[in-house]
Amino acid sequence: CTAPALPAGAAGGAAAALAHPLSVLLWSLGRLGFHPGSAWMHAFYAAAQLLPACSPRQLATLLWALAALGEAPPGGWMRAWHAAWRRAEDSGGAAAVDAAMVRAAFEAFGGAVLR
């Protein structure tokens, strides 16, 4: 099983179409405690260009799932995630439950990925 790859220069629509199923898949893996392996995670992190297309719920779900898997994201992915999250917060789109999921993930990471 490989992580979905975005076509080079994928338009926002293609990224948005992948954001939901990918966040649900990663959430499911985290909930089951099933780590998909380093090759799959590498492909997942390489698809960071989908993060701007994610909803606040999807961003929170992705981060929570990584924490559930004990998978501290690499710096570049976290910078992309933070930028997407700030846009979501600035637009008022992040609900309290999303922010709570993000806080829980950061607590699980022990602050290691805060910036």
N, CA, C and O atoms as a printed pandas DataFrame, in Angstrom:
     atom_number atom_name residue_name chain_id  residue_number  x_coord  y_coord  z_coord
0              1         N          CYS        A               1    0.851   -1.179    0.000
1              2        CA          CYS        A               1    0.000    0.000    0.000
2              3         C          CYS        A               1    0.891    1.235    0.000
3              4         O          CYS        A               1    1.801    1.345    0.821
4              5         N          THR        A               2    0.638    2.146   -0.902
5              6        CA          THR        A               2    1.433    3.363   -0.954
6              7         C          THR        A               2    0.537    4.564   -0.718
7              8         O          THR        A               2   -0.659    4.534   -1.006
8              9         N          ALA        A               3    1.137    5.621   -0.187
9             10        CA          ALA        A               3    0.392    6.856    0.021
10            11         C          ALA        A               3    0.041    7.441   -1.335
11            12         O          ALA        A               3    0.818    7.314   -2.281
12            13         N          PRO        A               4   -1.123    8.085   -1.447
13            14        CA          PRO        A               4   -1.493    8.668   -2.725
14            15         C          PRO        A               4   -0.496    9.744   -3.123
15            16         O          PRO        A               4   -0.116   10.575   -2.299
16            17         N          ALA        A               5   -0.082    9.733   -4.353
17            18        CA          ALA        A               5    0.834   10.751   -4.859
18            19         C          ALA        A               5    0.037   11.778   -5.642
19            20         O          ALA        A               5   -0.864   11.440   -6.411
20            21         N          LEU        A               6    0.384   13.027   -5.432
21            22        CA          LEU        A               6   -0.249   14.082   -6.205
22            23         C          LEU        A               6    0.522   14.270   -7.491
23            24         O          LEU        A               6    1.752   14.208   -7.491
24            25         N          PRO        A               7   -0.175   14.499   -8.581
25            26        CA          PRO        A               7    0.530   14.774   -9.825
26            27         C          PRO        A               7    1.375   16.035   -9.667
27            28         O          PRO        A               7    1.009   16.931   -8.907
28            29         N          ALA        A               8    2.485   16.113  -10.366
29            30        CA          ALA        A               8    3.327   17.304  -10.310
30            31         C          ALA        A               8    2.480   18.523  -10.644
31            32         O          ALA        A               8    1.751   18.531  -11.636
32            33         N          GLY        A               9    2.581   19.553   -9.810
33            34        CA          GLY        A               9    1.820   20.775  -10.036
34            35         C          GLY        A               9    0.321   20.599   -9.870
35            36         O          GLY        A               9   -0.463   21.283  -10.528
36            37         N          ALA        A              10   -0.085   19.685   -8.993
37            38        CA          ALA        A              10   -1.517   19.421   -8.805
38            39         C          ALA        A              10   -2.263   20.705   -8.459
39            40         O          ALA        A              10   -1.829   21.493   -7.619
40            41         N          ALA        A              11   -3.360   20.886   -9.109
41            42        CA          ALA        A              11   -4.197   22.048   -8.835
42            43         C          ALA        A              11   -4.872   21.876   -7.487
43            44         O          ALA        A              11   -4.943   20.769   -6.954
44            45         N          GLY        A              12   -5.370   22.981   -6.939
45            46        CA          GLY        A              12   -6.030   22.937   -5.649
46            47         C          GLY        A              12   -7.153   21.920   -5.592
47            48         O          GLY        A              12   -7.376   21.302   -4.550
48            49         N          GLY        A              13   -7.867   21.737   -6.702
49            50        CA          GLY        A              13   -8.975   20.783   -6.730
50            51         C          GLY        A              13   -8.513   19.359   -6.517
51            52         O          GLY        A              13   -9.169   18.595   -5.810
52            53         N          ALA        A              14   -7.389   18.988   -7.119
53            54        CA          ALA        A              14   -6.859   17.628   -6.949
54            55         C          ALA        A              14   -6.406   17.423   -5.510
55            56         O          ALA        A              14   -6.653   16.370   -4.922
56            57         N          ALA        A              15   -5.746   18.423   -4.944
57            58        CA          ALA        A              15   -5.292   18.319   -3.558
58            59         C          ALA        A              15   -6.485   18.244   -2.617
59            60         O          ALA        A              15   -6.479   17.455   -1.671
60            61         N          ALA        A              16   -7.506   19.055   -2.865
61            62        CA          ALA        A              16   -8.695   19.040   -2.014
62            63         C          ALA        A              16   -9.406   17.699   -2.087
63            64         O          ALA        A              16   -9.949   17.220   -1.091
64            65         N          ALA        A              17   -9.400   17.099   -3.266
65            66        CA          ALA        A              17  -10.064   15.799   -3.432
66            67         C          ALA        A              17   -9.347   14.713   -2.645
67            68         O          ALA        A              17   -9.984   13.759   -2.199
68            69         N          LEU        A              18   -8.041   14.835   -2.468
69            70        CA          LEU        A              18   -7.275   13.842   -1.715
70            71         C          LEU        A              18   -7.238   14.120   -0.217
71            72         O          LEU        A              18   -7.000   13.208    0.575
72            73         N          ALA        A              19   -7.472   15.377    0.181
73            74        CA          ALA        A              19   -7.315   15.757    1.582
74            75         C          ALA        A              19   -8.231   14.959    2.504
75            76         O          ALA        A              19   -7.783   14.458    3.536
76            77         N          HIS        A              20   -9.489   14.838    2.151
77            78        CA          HIS        A              20  -10.429   14.136    3.035
78            79         C          HIS        A              20  -10.109   12.650    3.175
79            80         O          HIS        A              20   -9.953   12.174    4.300
80            81         N          PRO        A              21  -10.006   11.897    2.075
81            82        CA          PRO        A              21   -9.729   10.471    2.257
82            83         C          PRO        A              21   -8.387   10.213    2.936
83            84         O          PRO        A              21   -8.256    9.256    3.700
84            85         N          LEU        A              22   -7.393   11.053    2.669
85            86        CA          LEU        A              22   -6.094   10.841    3.306
86            87         C          LEU        A              22   -6.175   11.109    4.802
87            88         O          LEU        A              22   -5.582   10.374    5.591
88            89         N          SER        A              23   -6.895   12.146    5.202
89            90        CA          SER        A              23   -7.013   12.424    6.635
90            91         C          SER        A              23   -7.793   11.315    7.338
91            92         O          SER        A              23   -7.455   10.940    8.460
92            93         N          VAL        A              24   -8.828   10.788    6.693
93            94        CA          VAL        A              24   -9.606    9.687    7.282
94            95         C          VAL        A              24   -8.765    8.411    7.357
95            96         O          VAL        A              24   -8.819    7.683    8.348
96            97         N          LEU        A              25   -7.996    8.147    6.310
97            98        CA          LEU        A              25   -7.129    6.969    6.319
98            99         C          LEU        A              25   -6.103    7.052    7.438
99           100         O          LEU        A              25   -5.923    6.096    8.193
100          101         N          LEU        A              26   -5.429    8.192    7.547
101          102        CA          LEU        A              26   -4.406    8.316    8.584
102          103         C          LEU        A              26   -5.040    8.269    9.971
103          104         O          LEU        A              26   -4.476    7.673   10.889
104          105         N          TRP        A              27   -6.215    8.896   10.132
105          106        CA          TRP        A              27   -6.925    8.829   11.413
106          107         C          TRP        A              27   -7.239    7.376   11.766
107          108         O          TRP        A              27   -7.063    6.958   12.910
108          109         N          SER        A              28   -7.704    6.613   10.779
109          110        CA          SER        A              28   -8.046    5.203   11.011
110          111         C          SER        A              28   -6.818    4.407   11.437
111          112         O          SER        A              28   -6.884    3.600   12.365
112          113         N          LEU        A              29   -5.702    4.635   10.760
113          114        CA          LEU        A              29   -4.473    3.943   11.132
114          115         C          LEU        A              29   -4.056    4.308   12.556
115          116         O          LEU        A              29   -3.649    3.445   13.334
116          117         N          GLY        A              30   -4.163    5.592   12.885
117          118        CA          GLY        A              30   -3.834    6.035   14.242
118          119         C          GLY        A              30   -4.755    5.428   15.278
119          120         O          GLY        A              30   -4.311    5.009   16.347
120          121         N          ARG        A              31   -6.017    5.381   14.966
121          122        CA          ARG        A              31   -7.013    4.813   15.892
122          123         C          ARG        A              31   -6.741    3.329   16.132
123          124         O          ARG        A              31   -6.902    2.828   17.245
124          125         N          LEU        A              32   -6.323    2.632   15.065
125          126        CA          LEU        A              32   -6.009    1.209   15.183
126          127         C          LEU        A              32   -4.617    0.965   15.763
127          128         O          LEU        A              32   -4.293   -0.149   16.175
128          129         N          GLY        A              33   -3.798    2.018   15.791
129          130        CA          GLY        A              33   -2.429    1.861   16.253
130          131         C          GLY        A              33   -1.578    1.087   15.265
131          132         O          GLY        A              33   -0.610    0.431   15.650
132          133         N          PHE        A              34   -1.940    1.163   13.986
133          134        CA          PHE        A              34   -1.214    0.439   12.941
134          135         C          PHE        A              34   -0.330    1.406   12.178
135          136         O          PHE        A              34   -0.821    2.246   11.424
136          137         N          HIS        A              35    0.960    1.288   12.373
137          138        CA          HIS        A              35    1.904    2.149   11.655
138          139         C          HIS        A              35    2.130    1.570   10.261
139          140         O          HIS        A              35    2.490    0.399   10.136
140          141         N          PRO        A              36    1.927    2.363    9.215
141          142        CA          PRO        A              36    2.032    1.830    7.848
142          143         C          PRO        A              36    3.463    1.612    7.346
143          144         O          PRO        A              36    3.655    1.075    6.255
144          145         N          GLY        A              37    4.432    2.005    8.097
145          146        CA          GLY        A              37    5.824    1.798    7.699
146          147         C          GLY        A              37    6.483    3.072    7.197
147          148         O          GLY        A              37    5.810    4.021    6.795
148          149         N          SER        A              38    7.798    3.077    7.225
149          150        CA          SER        A              38    8.538    4.300    6.902
150          151         C          SER        A              38    8.400    4.707    5.435
151          152         O          SER        A              38    8.360    5.902    5.141
152          153         N          ALA        A              39    8.329    3.770    4.523
153          154        CA          ALA        A              39    8.186    4.128    3.105
154          155         C          ALA        A              39    6.859    4.840    2.855
155          156         O          ALA        A              39    6.817    5.833    2.129
156          157         N          TRP        A              40    5.785    4.347    3.446
157          158        CA          TRP        A              40    4.471    4.966    3.282
158          159         C          TRP        A              40    4.475    6.363    3.906
159          160         O          TRP        A              40    3.958    7.316    3.324
160          161         N          MET        A              41    5.073    6.469    5.109
161          162        CA          MET        A              41    5.109    7.769    5.775
162          163         C          MET        A              41    5.949    8.767    4.970
163          164         O          MET        A              41    5.605    9.946    4.894
164          165         N          HIS        A              42    7.029    8.306    4.382
165          166        CA          HIS        A              42    7.851    9.194    3.556
166          167         C          HIS        A              42    7.018    9.735    2.387
167          168         O          HIS        A              42    7.077   10.927    2.085
168          169         N          ALA        A              43    6.257    8.881    1.743
169          170        CA          ALA        A              43    5.391    9.312    0.643
170          171         C          ALA        A              43    4.317   10.280    1.143
171          172         O          ALA        A              43    3.986   11.250    0.462
172          173         N          PHE        A              44    3.779   10.014    2.326
173          174        CA          PHE        A              44    2.784   10.911    2.922
174          175         C          PHE        A              44    3.380   12.297    3.150
175          176         O          PHE        A              44    2.778   13.303    2.773
176          177         N          TYR        A              45    4.561   12.352    3.767
177          178        CA          TYR        A              45    5.191   13.645    4.027
178          179         C          TYR        A              45    5.556   14.365    2.737
179          180         O          TYR        A              45    5.533   15.595    2.689
180          181         N          ALA        A              46    5.888   13.625    1.704
181          182        CA          ALA        A              46    6.228   14.221    0.416
182          183         C          ALA        A              46    5.013   14.895   -0.225
183          184         O          ALA        A              46    5.173   15.745   -1.101
184          185         N          ALA        A              47    3.824   14.533    0.194
185          186        CA          ALA        A              47    2.594   15.122   -0.343
186          187         C          ALA        A              47    2.142   16.331    0.473
187          188         O          ALA        A              47    0.947   16.615    0.550
188          189         N          ALA        A              48    3.082   17.037    1.076
189          190        CA          ALA        A              48    2.744   18.190    1.925
190          191         C          ALA        A              48    2.011   19.284    1.159
191          192         O          ALA        A              48    1.363   20.133    1.770
192          193         N          GLN        A              49    2.103   19.278   -0.167
193          194        CA          GLN        A              49    1.424   20.319   -0.937
194          195         C          GLN        A              49   -0.095   20.228   -0.815
195          196         O          GLN        A              49   -0.801   21.150   -1.221
196          197         N          LEU        A              50   -0.602   19.137   -0.265
197          198        CA          LEU        A              50   -2.049   19.050   -0.070
198          199         C          LEU        A              50   -2.504   19.819    1.168
199          200         O          LEU        A              50   -3.696   20.094    1.305
200          201         N          LEU        A              51   -1.601   20.171    2.063
201          202        CA          LEU        A              51   -2.006   20.800    3.321
202          203         C          LEU        A              51   -2.798   22.100    3.150
203          204         O          LEU        A              51   -3.780   22.293    3.867
204          205         N          PRO        A              52   -2.424   22.995    2.240
205          206        CA          PRO        A              52   -3.233   24.212    2.085
206          207         C          PRO        A              52   -4.677   23.938    1.659
207          208         O          PRO        A              52   -5.553   24.772    1.888
208          209         N          ALA        A              53   -4.935   22.790    1.048
209          210        CA          ALA        A              53   -6.293   22.452    0.610
210          211         C          ALA        A              53   -7.109   21.804    1.718
211          212         O          ALA        A              53   -8.312   21.595    1.560
212          213         N          CYS        A              54   -6.466   21.484    2.841
213          214        CA          CYS        A              54   -7.170   20.809    3.941
214          215         C          CYS        A              54   -8.045   21.774    4.725
215          216         O          CYS        A              54   -7.712   22.947    4.895
216          217         N          SER        A              55   -9.157   21.259    5.191
217          218        CA          SER        A              55  -10.006   22.022    6.105
218          219         C          SER        A              55   -9.344   22.011    7.478
219          220         O          SER        A              55   -8.442   21.209    7.719
220          221         N          PRO        A              56   -9.776   22.890    8.384
221          222        CA          PRO        A              56   -9.232   22.855    9.734
222          223         C          PRO        A              56   -9.406   21.478   10.391
223          224         O          PRO        A              56   -8.510   21.010   11.093
224          225         N          ARG        A              57  -10.543   20.836   10.167
225          226        CA          ARG        A              57  -10.779   19.513   10.740
226          227         C          ARG        A              57   -9.776   18.497   10.185
227          228         O          ARG        A              57   -9.248   17.668   10.926
228          229         N          GLN        A              58   -9.521   18.571    8.883
229          230        CA          GLN        A              58   -8.564   17.648    8.268
230          231         C          GLN        A              58   -7.150   17.895    8.785
231          232         O          GLN        A              58   -6.409   16.945    9.036
232          233         N          LEU        A              59   -6.772   19.161    8.947
233          234        CA          LEU        A              59   -5.449   19.475    9.500
234          235         C          LEU        A              59   -5.313   18.929   10.915
235          236         O          LEU        A              59   -4.296   18.328   11.261
236          237         N          ALA        A              60   -6.337   19.139   11.726
237          238        CA          ALA        A              60   -6.308   18.641   13.098
238          239         C          ALA        A              60   -6.270   17.121   13.128
239          240         O          ALA        A              60   -5.551   16.526   13.930
240          241         N          THR        A              61   -7.043   16.501   12.258
241          242        CA          THR        A              61   -7.096   15.036   12.188
242          243         C          THR        A              61   -5.750   14.457   11.791
243          244         O          THR        A              61   -5.299   13.474   12.378
244          245         N          LEU        A              62   -5.103   15.058   10.795
245          246        CA          LEU        A              62   -3.788   14.575   10.362
246          247         C          LEU        A              62   -2.778   14.657   11.504
247          248         O          LEU        A              62   -2.037   13.706   11.753
248          249         N          LEU        A              63   -2.752   15.798   12.198
249          250        CA          LEU        A              63   -1.782   15.950   13.285
250          251         C          LEU        A              63   -2.074   14.980   14.418
251          252         O          LEU        A              63   -1.159   14.369   14.969
252          253         N          TRP        A              64   -3.358   14.838   14.768
253          254        CA          TRP        A              64   -3.727   13.891   15.836
254          255         C          TRP        A              64   -3.314   12.474   15.454
255          256         O          TRP        A              64   -2.779   11.737   16.282
256          257         N          ALA        A              65   -3.559   12.092   14.205
257          258        CA          ALA        A              65   -3.225   10.738   13.766
258          259         C          ALA        A              65   -1.726   10.488   13.839
259          260         O          ALA        A              65   -1.294    9.408   14.240
260          261         N          LEU        A              66   -0.929   11.484   13.452
261          262        CA          LEU        A              66    0.523   11.322   13.553
262          263         C          LEU        A              66    0.945   11.122   15.000
263          264         O          LEU        A              66    1.811   10.299   15.295
264          265         N          ALA        A              67    0.328   11.880   15.901
265          266        CA          ALA        A              67    0.638   11.708   17.319
266          267         C          ALA        A              67    0.230   10.325   17.795
267          268         O          ALA        A              67    0.962    9.683   18.548
268          269         N          ALA        A              68   -0.933    9.862   17.360
269          270        CA          ALA        A              68   -1.410    8.530   17.758
270          271         C          ALA        A              68   -0.468    7.438   17.262
271          272         O          ALA        A              68   -0.327    6.395   17.900
272          273         N          LEU        A              69    0.173    7.682   16.123
273          274        CA          LEU        A              69    1.117    6.711   15.568
274          275         C          LEU        A              69    2.518    6.863   16.161
275          276         O          LEU        A              69    3.413    6.072   15.864
276          277         N          GLY        A              70    2.703    7.890   17.003
277          278        CA          GLY        A              70    4.027    8.145   17.562
278          279         C          GLY        A              70    4.999    8.629   16.505
279          280         O          GLY        A              70    6.202    8.382   16.592
280          281         N          GLU        A              71    4.471    9.317   15.509
281          282        CA          GLU        A              71    5.233    9.733   14.328
282          283         C          GLU        A              71    5.427   11.242   14.360
283          284         O          GLU        A              71    4.541   11.987   13.942
284          285         N          ALA        A              72    6.584   11.706   14.855
285          286        CA          ALA        A              72    6.871   13.136   14.865
286          287         C          ALA        A              72    7.182   13.588   13.446
287          288         O          ALA        A              72    8.127   13.089   12.834
288          289         N          PRO        A              73    6.402   14.524   12.912
289          290        CA          PRO        A              73    6.589   14.950   11.523
290          291         C          PRO        A              73    7.914   15.685   11.328
291          292         O          PRO        A              73    8.416   16.327   12.251
292          293         N          PRO        A              74    8.475   15.589   10.123
293          294        CA          PRO        A              74    9.700   16.342    9.826
294          295         C          PRO        A              74    9.414   17.842    9.793
295          296         O          PRO        A              74    8.272   18.274    9.633
296          297         N          GLY        A              75   10.476   18.618    9.947
297          298        CA          GLY        A              75   10.344   20.072   10.034
298          299         C          GLY        A              75    9.637   20.719    8.861
299          300         O          GLY        A              75    8.790   21.592    9.056
300          301         N          GLY        A              76    9.968   20.309    7.644
301          302        CA          GLY        A              76    9.335   20.915    6.470
302          303         C          GLY        A              76    7.837   20.678    6.437
303          304         O          GLY        A              76    7.069   21.576    6.094
304          305         N          TRP        A              77    7.423   19.477    6.790
305          306        CA          TRP        A              77    5.996   19.166    6.825
306          307         C          TRP        A              77    5.310   20.000    7.906
307          308         O          TRP        A              77    4.211   20.516    7.698
308          309         N          MET        A              78    5.974   20.130    9.078
309          310        CA          MET        A              78    5.365   20.911   10.153
310          311         C          MET        A              78    5.254   22.384    9.782
311          312         O          MET        A              78    4.268   23.033   10.128
312          313         N          ARG        A              79    6.247   22.919    9.084
313          314        CA          ARG        A              79    6.147   24.321    8.654
314          315         C          ARG        A              79    4.957   24.505    7.711
315          316         O          ARG        A              79    4.217   25.482    7.824
316          317         N          ALA        A              80    4.777   23.564    6.782
317          318        CA          ALA        A              80    3.633   23.635    5.871
318          319         C          ALA        A              80    2.328   23.487    6.643
319          320         O          ALA        A              80    1.350   24.176    6.355
320          321         N          TRP        A              81    2.312   22.583    7.628
321          322        CA          TRP        A              81    1.112   22.385    8.441
322          323         C          TRP        A              81    0.789   23.657    9.224
323          324         O          TRP        A              81   -0.361   24.094    9.251
324          325         N          HIS        A              82    1.805   24.254    9.862
325          326        CA          HIS        A              82    1.588   25.490   10.639
326          327         C          HIS        A              82    1.039   26.610    9.759
327          328         O          HIS        A              82    0.133   27.334   10.172
328          329         N          ALA        A              83    1.575   26.758    8.558
329          330        CA          ALA        A              83    1.089   27.802    7.652
330          331         C          ALA        A              83   -0.383   27.569    7.306
331          332         O          ALA        A              83   -1.178   28.509    7.302
332          333         N          ALA        A              84   -0.739   26.333    7.019
333          334        CA          ALA        A              84   -2.138   26.009    6.704
334          335         C          ALA        A              84   -3.028   26.230    7.919
335          336         O          ALA        A              84   -4.140   26.740    7.785
336          337         N          TRP        A              85   -2.555   25.857    9.095
337          338        CA          TRP        A              85   -3.349   26.025   10.325
338          339         C          TRP        A              85   -3.554   27.510   10.627
339          340         O          TRP        A              85   -4.654   27.919   10.998
340          341         N          ARG        A              86   -2.496   28.326   10.470
341          342        CA          ARG        A              86   -2.647   29.771   10.709
342          343         C          ARG        A              86   -3.695   30.369    9.778
343          344         O          ARG        A              86   -4.509   31.191   10.198
344          345         N          ARG        A              87   -3.672   29.949    8.495
345          346        CA          ARG        A              87   -4.703   30.453    7.563
346          347         C          ARG        A              87   -6.093   30.042    8.031
347          348         O          ARG        A              87   -7.034   30.832    7.958
348          349         N          ALA        A              88   -6.224   28.816    8.507
349          350        CA          ALA        A              88   -7.530   28.341    8.983
350          351         C          ALA        A              88   -7.982   29.140   10.202
351          352         O          ALA        A              88   -9.147   29.524   10.304
352          353         N          GLU        A              89   -7.056   29.389   11.123
353          354        CA          GLU        A              89   -7.404   30.168   12.317
354          355         C          GLU        A              89   -7.751   31.607   11.946
355          356         O          GLU        A              89   -8.724   32.166   12.452
356          357         N          ASP        A              90   -6.947   32.207   11.057
357          358        CA          ASP        A              90   -7.185   33.591   10.654
358          359         C          ASP        A              90   -8.525   33.766    9.949
359          360         O          ASP        A              90   -9.147   34.824   10.040
360          361         N          SER        A              91   -8.967   32.723    9.246
361          362        CA          SER        A              91  -10.251   32.814    8.540
362          363         C          SER        A              91  -11.425   32.481    9.458
363          364         O          SER        A              91  -12.584   32.568    9.052
364          365         N          GLY        A              92  -11.118   32.099   10.694
365          366        CA          GLY        A              92  -12.172   31.762   11.639
366          367         C          GLY        A              92  -12.768   30.391   11.403
367          368         O          GLY        A              92  -13.834   30.085   11.936
368          369         N          GLY        A              93  -12.102   29.555   10.613
369          370        CA          GLY        A              93  -12.649   28.254   10.254
370          371         C          GLY        A              93  -12.382   27.137   11.247
371          372         O          GLY        A              93  -13.002   26.077   11.158
372          373         N          ALA        A              94  -11.467   27.352   12.197
373          374        CA          ALA        A              94  -11.122   26.284   13.139
374          375         C          ALA        A              94  -12.107   26.278   14.313
375          376         O          ALA        A              94  -12.241   27.273   15.026
376          377         N          ALA        A              95  -12.783   25.163   14.502
377          378        CA          ALA        A              95  -13.727   25.008   15.615
378          379         C          ALA        A              95  -12.954   24.635   16.881
379          380         O          ALA        A              95  -11.790   24.242   16.819
380          381         N          ALA        A              96  -13.614   24.765   18.010
381          382        CA          ALA        A              96  -12.986   24.440   19.294
382          383         C          ALA        A              96  -12.520   22.989   19.335
383          384         O          ALA        A              96  -11.472   22.696   19.910
384          385         N          VAL        A              97  -13.275   22.087   18.741
385          386        CA          VAL        A              97  -12.890   20.677   18.744
386          387         C          VAL        A              97  -11.623   20.464   17.916
387          388         O          VAL        A              97  -10.806   19.607   18.254
388          389         N          ASP        A              98  -11.447   21.224   16.845
389          390        CA          ASP        A              98  -10.237   21.127   16.035
390          391         C          ASP        A              98   -9.030   21.587   16.854
391          392         O          ASP        A              98   -7.996   20.920   16.881
392          393         N          ALA        A              99   -9.176   22.724   17.514
393          394        CA          ALA        A              99   -8.093   23.256   18.345
394          395         C          ALA        A              99   -7.751   22.288   19.476
395          396         O          ALA        A              99   -6.583   22.140   19.834
396          397         N          ALA        A             100   -8.764   21.631   20.037
397          398        CA          ALA        A             100   -8.513   20.660   21.105
398          399         C          ALA        A             100   -7.730   19.458   20.579
399          400         O          ALA        A             100   -6.847   18.944   21.265
400          401         N          MET        A             101   -8.048   19.010   19.367
401          402        CA          MET        A             101   -7.308   17.893   18.767
402          403         C          MET        A             101   -5.852   18.285   18.535
403          404         O          MET        A             101   -4.941   17.489   18.762
404          405         N          VAL        A             102   -5.645   19.513   18.082
405          406        CA          VAL        A             102   -4.288   20.001   17.841
406          407         C          VAL        A             102   -3.513   20.073   19.156
407          408         O          VAL        A             102   -2.360   19.646   19.221
408          409         N          ARG        A             103   -4.141   20.612   20.203
409          410        CA          ARG        A             103   -3.477   20.677   21.513
410          411         C          ARG        A             103   -3.116   19.285   22.015
411          412         O          ARG        A             103   -2.021   19.075   22.537
412          413         N          ALA        A             104   -4.033   18.334   21.858
413          414        CA          ALA        A             104   -3.770   16.956   22.296
414          415         C          ALA        A             104   -2.586   16.361   21.526
415          416         O          ALA        A             104   -1.762   15.649   22.099
416          417         N          ALA        A             105   -2.510   16.655   20.241
417          418        CA          ALA        A             105   -1.392   16.144   19.446
418          419         C          ALA        A             105   -0.081   16.746   19.931
419          420         O          ALA        A             105    0.901   16.027   20.111
420          421         N          PHE        A             106   -0.056   18.065   20.144
421          422        CA          PHE        A             106    1.172   18.699   20.618
422          423         C          PHE        A             106    1.580   18.166   21.989
423          424         O          PHE        A             106    2.767   17.981   22.257
424          425         N          GLU        A             107    0.606   17.922   22.851
425          426        CA          GLU        A             107    0.921   17.329   24.155
426          427         C          GLU        A             107    1.530   15.942   23.978
427          428         O          GLU        A             107    2.487   15.592   24.668
428          429         N          ALA        A             108    0.987   15.162   23.066
429          430        CA          ALA        A             108    1.505   13.815   22.815
430          431         C          ALA        A             108    2.935   13.868   22.261
431          432         O          ALA        A             108    3.763   13.009   22.565
432          433         N          PHE        A             109    3.209   14.896   21.441
433          434        CA          PHE        A             109    4.550   15.069   20.892
434          435         C          PHE        A             109    5.520   15.608   21.933
435          436         O          PHE        A             109    6.732   15.600   21.718
436          437         N          GLY        A             110    4.991   16.078   23.065
437          438        CA          GLY        A             110    5.852   16.634   24.098
438          439         C          GLY        A             110    6.464   17.965   23.695
439          440         O          GLY        A             110    7.529   18.342   24.185
440          441         N          GLY        A             111    5.789   18.674   22.801
441          442        CA          GLY        A             111    6.293   19.965   22.352
442          443         C          GLY        A             111    7.425   19.865   21.347
443          444         O          GLY        A             111    7.944   20.891   20.909
444          445         N          ALA        A             112    7.823   18.652   20.969
445          446        CA          ALA        A             112    8.969   18.468   20.085
446          447         C          ALA        A             112    8.736   19.016   18.686
447          448         O          ALA        A             112    9.705   19.297   17.981
448          449         N          VAL        A             113    7.506   19.176   18.263
449          450        CA          VAL        A             113    7.222   19.654   16.901
450          451         C          VAL        A             113    6.512   21.001   16.888
451          452         O          VAL        A             113    5.905   21.370   15.882
452          453         N          LEU        A             114    6.580   21.729   17.976
453          454        CA          LEU        A             114    5.838   22.975   18.039
454          455         C          LEU        A             114    6.260   23.981   16.976
455          456         O          LEU        A             114    5.413   24.737   16.498
456          457         N          ARG        A             115    7.500   24.023   16.595
457          458        CA          ARG        A             115    7.936   24.965   15.563
458          459         C          ARG        A             115    8.947   24.343   14.665
459          460         O          ARG        A             115    9.428   24.990   13.735
